[in-house]
Amino acid sequence: GPITVQRGWWFSAHEQWKFMALPYQDVDICRRVFYNCERARARYSVENNLPGMRASCTDVCTRAQGVPADYVSASGVPGISFENVTRFDLFTPYGSFPLMLANQTMGLIWYHNMLNGSLMQGPFGSTEAGNINGSMISPILTWDTKITNAISMLGGTVDIVREGLKQDGLYDRFVYIANKIYSTTFGDTLNG
């Protein structure tokens, strides 16, 4: 059935960084919307028989090309993105980092599946991206693919930031504003 989500620009995984850094999950409505977003992201990959999760990433190339030509922003989840998604042949390991924050087991399963793809790991760990037929990768190292997954596996930086907000007397204000914005936008009832 339908799932209530917060639409994204591309609905790319990097648009969820705020949940890795700030204590949004302390706010019930924010946590519920976030979980729905990640259910929708995983559902899209399952329903479209994708080997991984899609997000904006550096393009793939052949070994002969050596270096990818472009960054591909238009890779995300169509229908729940504001922008028109035009690339459907890419997946990126960092696409699973938000799911790790919502459901670590499921996020790690998706991450593992992507790393098992042809040439998806090298001497420095995971590559940036792969194409869905397994014939090309993006052979570069980026913050997106390295750090987002590592930080998410550890639960994000939320505990550190939450403590800082409390020490500065700003935590209650953060919770109040996040709750007000999300409640005004989504109400009390969510589908999914």
C-alpha positions as CSV (number, residue, x, y, z in Angstrom):
1,G,0.0,0.0,0.0
2,P,0.9,3.7,0.0
3,I,3.7,5.0,2.3
4,T,3.8,8.5,3.6
5,V,7.3,10.0,2.9
6,Q,9.1,13.3,2.9
7,R,9.8,13.9,-0.8
8,G,13.4,14.5,-1.7
9,W,15.1,16.6,-4.3
10,W,16.2,13.4,-6.0
11,F,15.3,11.2,-3.1
12,S,19.0,10.4,-3.0
13,A,20.4,8.8,0.2
14,H,22.6,11.8,0.9
15,E,19.5,13.9,1.6
16,Q,19.1,12.0,4.8
17,W,22.4,13.1,6.4
18,K,20.5,15.1,9.0
19,F,19.4,11.8,10.6
20,M,23.0,10.7,10.9
21,A,24.1,13.9,12.6
22,L,21.1,15.4,14.5
23,P,18.7,13.8,17.1
24,Y,15.7,13.9,14.8
25,Q,14.9,10.3,15.7
26,D,14.2,11.5,19.3
27,V,11.0,13.1,17.8
28,D,8.4,10.5,17.2
29,I,6.9,12.0,14.0
30,C,10.4,12.6,12.5
31,R,11.4,9.0,13.3
32,R,8.2,7.6,11.8
33,V,8.6,9.6,8.6
34,F,12.3,8.7,8.3
35,Y,11.5,5.0,8.7
36,N,8.8,5.3,6.0
37,C,11.3,7.0,3.7
38,E,13.7,4.1,4.1
39,R,11.0,1.5,3.7
40,A,10.1,3.3,0.4
41,R,13.7,3.3,-0.7
42,A,14.2,-0.4,0.0
43,R,10.8,-1.3,-1.5
44,Y,11.7,0.6,-4.7
45,S,14.9,-1.5,-5.1
46,V,13.1,-4.8,-4.3
47,E,10.2,-4.1,-6.7
48,N,12.6,-3.1,-9.5
49,N,14.9,-6.0,-8.9
50,L,17.9,-3.8,-8.3
51,P,21.2,-5.1,-6.8
52,G,21.5,-2.1,-4.6
53,M,20.2,1.3,-3.7
54,R,20.2,4.4,-5.9
55,A,21.6,7.8,-5.0
56,S,23.4,10.7,-6.7
57,C,27.0,9.5,-7.4
58,T,29.9,9.7,-9.7
59,D,29.3,7.9,-13.0
60,V,30.7,4.5,-13.9
61,C,33.2,3.9,-16.7
62,T,35.1,1.2,-18.5
63,R,38.6,0.2,-17.5
64,A,39.8,1.8,-20.8
65,Q,38.2,5.1,-19.9
66,G,39.9,4.9,-16.5
67,V,38.2,7.9,-14.9
68,P,34.5,8.7,-14.8
69,A,33.5,11.7,-16.8
70,D,30.6,13.1,-14.7
71,Y,28.8,13.3,-11.4
72,V,25.2,12.0,-11.8
73,S,22.7,13.9,-9.7
74,A,19.6,12.5,-11.4
75,S,19.8,9.1,-9.8
76,G,17.3,8.6,-7.0
77,V,13.8,7.3,-6.6
78,P,11.2,8.5,-9.1
79,G,7.7,9.4,-8.0
80,I,8.9,10.7,-4.6
81,S,11.5,13.1,-5.8
82,F,10.9,16.7,-6.9
83,E,13.3,16.5,-9.7
84,N,13.0,14.2,-12.7
85,V,15.1,11.1,-12.2
86,T,16.8,10.1,-15.5
87,R,19.5,7.6,-14.6
88,F,18.2,4.1,-13.7
89,D,21.4,2.0,-14.3
90,L,23.4,3.0,-11.2
91,F,23.6,1.9,-7.6
92,T,26.0,3.1,-4.8
93,P,27.0,1.5,-1.5
94,Y,26.3,4.7,0.4
95,G,22.7,4.4,-0.7
96,S,22.2,2.0,2.3
97,F,23.5,4.3,5.0
98,P,20.1,5.8,5.9
99,L,18.6,2.3,6.1
100,M,21.4,1.3,8.5
101,L,20.2,4.2,10.8
102,A,16.6,3.1,10.5
103,N,17.1,-0.7,10.6
104,Q,20.8,-1.7,10.9
105,T,20.3,-5.3,10.0
106,M,18.5,-4.5,6.7
107,G,20.9,-1.7,5.9
108,L,23.9,-4.0,6.4
109,I,22.3,-6.7,4.2
110,W,21.8,-4.2,1.4
111,Y,25.4,-2.9,1.9
112,H,26.8,-6.4,1.8
113,N,24.8,-7.2,-1.3
114,M,26.3,-4.2,-3.1
115,L,29.8,-4.9,-2.0
116,N,29.5,-8.4,-3.4
117,G,29.0,-7.0,-6.9
118,S,31.7,-7.4,-9.5
119,L,34.7,-5.1,-8.8
120,M,32.8,-3.3,-6.1
121,Q,35.7,-3.6,-3.7
122,G,39.3,-2.7,-4.1
123,P,42.4,-2.2,-1.9
124,F,40.8,0.8,-0.3
125,G,37.4,-0.8,0.3
126,S,34.2,-0.1,-1.6
127,T,34.0,1.8,-4.9
128,E,31.8,4.8,-5.4
129,A,29.2,3.1,-7.6
130,G,28.3,0.3,-10.0
131,N,25.9,-0.2,-12.9
132,I,23.1,-2.7,-12.4
133,N,24.4,-5.2,-14.9
134,G,27.7,-5.5,-13.1
135,S,29.9,-4.5,-16.1
136,M,31.2,-1.1,-14.9
137,I,32.1,0.6,-11.7
138,S,33.1,4.1,-10.6
139,P,36.7,3.5,-9.5
140,I,37.0,6.5,-7.1
141,L,37.0,7.0,-3.4
142,T,34.6,9.5,-1.9
143,W,33.4,10.7,1.5
144,D,29.9,9.6,0.5
145,T,30.8,6.0,0.1
146,K,33.3,5.7,2.9
147,I,32.3,7.8,5.8
148,T,28.5,7.8,5.7
149,N,28.4,4.0,5.9
150,A,31.1,3.8,8.6
151,I,29.4,6.5,10.8
152,S,26.0,4.9,10.3
153,M,27.3,1.5,11.3
154,L,28.2,3.2,14.6
155,G,24.8,4.8,14.9
156,G,25.8,8.2,13.6
157,T,27.0,11.2,15.6
158,V,23.6,11.8,17.1
159,D,24.6,11.0,20.7
160,I,27.5,13.5,20.6
161,V,25.3,16.2,19.1
162,R,22.4,15.5,21.4
163,E,24.7,15.9,24.4
164,G,26.1,19.2,23.0
165,L,22.6,20.5,22.4
166,K,21.7,19.7,26.0
167,Q,24.8,21.3,27.4
168,D,24.1,24.4,25.4
169,G,20.4,24.4,26.5
170,L,19.2,24.0,22.9
171,Y,17.9,20.4,22.9
172,D,14.4,21.1,24.0
173,R,14.1,23.9,21.4
174,F,15.4,21.5,18.7
175,V,12.8,18.9,19.7
176,Y,10.0,21.5,19.8
177,I,10.8,22.9,16.4
178,A,11.4,19.6,14.7
179,N,8.1,18.3,16.1
180,K,6.2,21.4,15.1
181,I,7.5,21.4,11.5
182,Y,6.9,17.7,10.9
183,S,3.6,17.6,12.7
184,T,2.3,20.6,10.7
185,T,3.4,18.9,7.5
186,F,2.4,15.3,8.1
187,G,-0.2,15.4,10.9
188,D,-0.7,12.4,13.2
189,T,-1.6,9.7,10.7
190,L,1.0,8.2,8.3
191,N,0.5,5.5,5.7
192,G,3.0,2.7,5.8
